[in-house]
Amino acid sequence: MPDLEIERDDRFIAIEHVLHHVAVVVMVAAVLAGALGVFGFGPLSSSTAARDGFEVTYDRFARNGAPLTLEITTTGTQVWINEALIDAVQVDRVLPAPAQEQRSADGTTFTFDAPAGEPIRMTFALTGDTVGLVRGQVGVSAGDTIAVPVVFYP
């Protein structure tokens, strides 16, 4: 049987190998990100920050249009959330219900009916409404805050 005469395009083969290796790296990175919690539950999916009787647990990564939770435990009766975070989400529900909400140019203050000095746990059920990094701030007031950075992806 005679030899087949097939032309070989070495440039095309080299490009194909490079693209194949890039695709493998991207797939491995996506699987690792998912396992670590970038796309849902995992060790990197949420974070807790605390200071002087004020603790915040929040989702580090959130999808635009998907629910996320912000849990705050404090001995005070009011919580302030900066305008950047409030504008990036829709506040669906707050438990317990705040007695008062007061918006200002730099954020929103939620006041709760609770005995002063006793710890109260507030749960903010939110829905992402943006894409990108949001540098949220949560605290007792605008001058006393904890950073709550959240990355929203499409």
N, C-alpha and C positions, 0 to 999 in steps of 0.2 A: 504494500500500500504506500503510495507516495506521501511525502511529507506535506502537511497542510501549510499553506502560506497565508498566515494571518498577521496583519499589521498590528503592531503593539505601540500604544501611545504612552510612553513613559511619563510624560508630564501629567496626563490625565490620571494615571495610576498614583502618582505622588500626591496630587491634590485629593484624590479619594481617600488615601491613607490618612492624611492630615485631618480631613473632615471626620473620618471615622473616629480618630483619637479624641478630637474635640467633643464629639457627640457622647462618647463614653464618659469623659470627664464631667460633662454637664449632667448626664443621668446619675452618676455617682453623687455629685453635689446635691442634686434634687432629693435623692433618697436619704442622704445624710441630714439635710435640712429638715425633711419631714420627720425623721426619727428623733431629732433634737427638739422638735416642737415648733418650728417656724410656721407650719401649716395647720396646727391644731394643738393637741396635747403632747407634752414632753417636758424635759427638764428645762428648756429655755423658753417655754411658752408663757410663763407668768413670772412675776417678780413681787417681792415684798420689801417695802422700805418703811422704816420706823424712826421716830424721834420724839422724845419727851411726851409720852402718853398719846402719841398719834401714830397709827399704823395704816398703811395703804397696801392692798394687794391688787395688782392690775395685770392685764394681758399685755405682753410686750409686742405681740404681732396680732393684727386683726385684719379681716377682710372687709372691703367696702361692701356694705349692705348686710353684713352678718352681725349677729349679736356678740357683745363682749360685756364683761363685768368689771366693775370697780367696787371693791369692798374696803370700807374705811371703819376703823375702830378708834374711838377717841373718848376722852372723859369730858370734853366740851359739848356744847349744844349747837355749835354751828360749824359748817364746813364751807370752805371757799375753793372753787375750781376756776382756773384761769380761762380767759376768753378763747385761747387757741384750742384747748381741748373741748370746750363747750361747742365751738363752731364746727369742729371736726366730727361730731357725733349727734345723734338724735337721742334725747333722754326719753326712754320708753317708760321707765318706772323707777321709783325710789322707795325703798322699804327701810324703815318705817316712813310713812309719808311725811314730808317736811311741813311744819306749821307755816313757813314763809319762805319764798324765793325772792331774792332781790338781785336784779341784774345791774351791773355797772359797766363802765368802759373797759375795765381790766378783767372782769370775771363775774361769776354768779356766786352769791352766798346763800346757802341753804341753812335755815334755822329749824331745829327740832325741839319738840317738847319732851324733855327728859330731865330727870333729877341731876343737877350739877354735881360733878365729882364722881358719878358712877359711869362705868364704861358703857358706851352704846355702839352697836355695830350697824352701819348703814350699808345697804347694797344698792348700787346704781346699775340698773339694766340699761345698756346703751346699744345703739346700732351705728356702726361705722358709716360715715358719710363723706369720705375723702380718700385720696391716695397720696402716700408719701409719709415722711416723718413728721409727727406732731410732738412738739416739746411741751407737754402738759405740766401743769403745776397744781398741786392739791395741798391745802393746809387749813389752818384755823382762820387765817386772814391772809391778805395779799403780801404781808411782810414776813410771814412765818410759813414757808412752804416746803414741800418735798417734790423733787422732780419725778415726773411720770412720763417718760418718753414712750410713744407708741408708734410702730410702723404699720401703716395701712397699705395693703396691697390690693390690686384689682380682683 
